[in-house]
């Protein structure tokens, strides 16, 4: 395809948009961290090492990221293996169930889990009644709770990636190994795992960066000695104390490093383009005992993963849940309040509008870029692809921090005055990769000859786009848009940083604020969380139905 | 109905040349074939005619109109794609109507023409189906109707039958021939299947490595191949490396590994001199089994393999150490059996003397 004027316009607009709202803020933060009064200095970069609290915070966050990644791998691998290789009754329903834990951001789950695992929570009360000693579940300062919440939320991302990767491994590769006498474990270790590892790494990096930089769950658990919370705390005296910039730079460097490492690992492995014969449909049927074990494993994991959801529902539905094992005095009062309470109702409206606008921006850029990437490959588009995928490697809290640092002196964009413009931009930049991926997948499965046939019959470019391309693509665009929208609604890190005025709080910040109020705050917050879960759940269900196994491609770093 | 003229067309991607200096004139109303193995540049050539690719050098004319920089949607060609490219979200009728819609044909008129086009390919009963509800052969017919309904100046067919099974392919060949005869429209047909080309083409061009090797009617291509490539690609043949032992005004004498052959000069693709190394192509049907053989152009042979097929017999015979394929009409007597001694009589009309060096003719 020739590079026309519109292509150049698109390249220019994308570069300008991402240059201004992705590259510039990051550079700005970097400069602020190492340049003071016009002179480069290592003071603040080194200060991080000198300060024991900050050093420990960074280490803790890295550990949270690593533990969360490894644990979600341990959970997701057998699940994905079962779904990729076995056919059994209820498979489709259970496959959908695997994604359900994703519908609740970790910090909402914390609201409920506190009820169960706190010192006087349900579990310890149960132990006490049974005459057993109480256990400090969140011992070690609470890191365990954070890791558990992150894992329960993120293992579906890992699962989606591994299933997609396994589906690409031609069963004939494994059969060839079996034919030559290899045992199951050898086949997995020598053949299957190497072939699927690019997908595994692609999922792992998303999980790591997410867990490493999520401020939501630690804040809810009052686990303050970790990087995202410390970064959040420096915001108030940003202009006097550049230590915040140093934290951001470290967070960014670690994220980028992890990103490149995963890319490097993925490239080192042999990526085998699956032939047309490659199909995962040739699944085995498990024996009766195997079937029982499969059901037990799937339902067991899902039950544990849904525990936070259930507890949140308990908090949202009960008037009193204090010093008792189960919630009491059921009421729908808090759901009504969630829809009518000043802060709650306005935050829901604001989140829906901001996410909607951000999604429109994403659709425009995403469809155009997806088309460009699918239809014309060159060095320019390869470079642009890297740029567009960068938001996956840059944590939301880091990006938002960069926005505050870069734009607080521009009246039009100053988040302290009006946070809406930057929130919309931040949401759209953060979710752009998902939209581009979805559109790209759509264009790829759309044979170019469909468009050529229309040109050949005399249609002009606009007609082809309107009558052929868009109708054939609409499912993918819809799926990408739904995901971009629903994840923007529950965007935590950047929302906490950017929303300064209470009348401008989106859902995430309103939930955070409400959860700190002593009386009915947590109950209303939980009710809001449940409403959000329903929204996100429905979105994922629709998107999953449309995209099928290609869903996994949206949640990977390459 | 237009004529198509290509002058010195080349197409390069970076340093790889996929089409090299092709000039060609296709008359109005021809069913013209571009024949060649995969990778020979025939599809690239067709896509340049459709306007999806611009030639690197050279020009394309539809009648006297130069097509340079004329976009695909302004060329009025009707293309049938290899995978049909029927739009899955539109019904059969809507697929066929598309080209008329973008030409702003009035609705009543449009309906009538769609019905007529579908009737032409015997698909009028399927107007409201969606493509995925049709079989491969039916999709093929709809794709043809969609290309024809706009009354194109040229119909371009890109390996249209390659996705069909053998039986359907023969049926669709006849359909295309019938439609071409009925409409008289210029058709350019790309294929790697020489039988398709031989059975349908008014004329054909053989392409090899991006070059045009030979142009002619199917009979010319089969009987008078200009190069060894054409001789072996179009139809089956026996190739015997030979030497010219005598050349006079009317005939050549060749020494072949099987024996001596006398051929009239008209059987040579180009003039040769005594001592030249040449390739002799003898079609399998150029041999006949004989009992009372004339002395000239007759070799003694032994039957190695024999397949009886009713009206013909296909045999492999050994002449000395050289094996040749023979296809002979069955006479009343018993067919040859393996091990039989026999005499092979060569029919000069099925022979062709070709230079080893001739890769192409300009």
Boltz contact constraints between the chains, C-beta under 6 A:
constraints:
  - contact:
      token1: [A, 449]
      token2: [B, 81]
      max_distance: 6.0
  - contact:
      token1: [A, 449]
      token2: [B, 85]
      max_distance: 6.0
  - contact:
      token1: [A, 450]
      token2: [B, 85]
      max_distance: 6.0
  - contact:
      token1: [A, 450]
      token2: [B, 87]
      max_distance: 6.0
  - contact:
      token1: [A, 452]
      token2: [B, 52]
      max_distance: 6.0
  - contact:
      token1: [A, 453]
      token2: [B, 85]
      max_distance: 6.0
  - contact:
      token1: [A, 455]
      token2: [B, 72]
      max_distance: 6.0
  - contact:
      token1: [A, 455]
      token2: [B, 73]
      max_distance: 6.0
  - contact:
      token1: [A, 456]
      token2: [B, 50]
      max_distance: 6.0
  - contact:
      token1: [A, 456]
      token2: [B, 72]
      max_distance: 6.0
  - contact:
      token1: [A, 456]
      token2: [B, 79]
      max_distance: 6.0
  - contact:
      token1: [A, 457]
      token2: [B, 98]
      max_distance: 6.0
  - contact:
      token1: [A, 457]
      token2: [B, 99]
      max_distance: 6.0
  - contact:
      token1: [A, 457]
      token2: [B, 150]
      max_distance: 6.0
  - contact:
      token1: [A, 458]
      token2: [B, 73]
      max_distance: 6.0
  - contact:
      token1: [A, 458]
      token2: [B, 99]
      max_distance: 6.0
  - contact:
      token1: [A, 458]
      token2: [B, 102]
      max_distance: 6.0
  - contact:
      token1: [A, 458]
      token2: [B, 103]
      max_distance: 6.0
  - contact:
      token1: [A, 459]
      token2: [B, 73]
      max_distance: 6.0
  - contact:
      token1: [A, 459]
      token2: [B, 102]
      max_distance: 6.0
  - contact:
      token1: [A, 460]
      token2: [B, 73]
      max_distance: 6.0
  - contact:
      token1: [A, 463]
      token2: [B, 102]
      max_distance: 6.0
  - contact:
      token1: [A, 468]
      token2: [B, 87]
      max_distance: 6.0
  - contact:
      token1: [A, 471]
      token2: [B, 89]
      max_distance: 6.0
  - contact:
      token1: [A, 472]
      token2: [B, 89]
      max_distance: 6.0
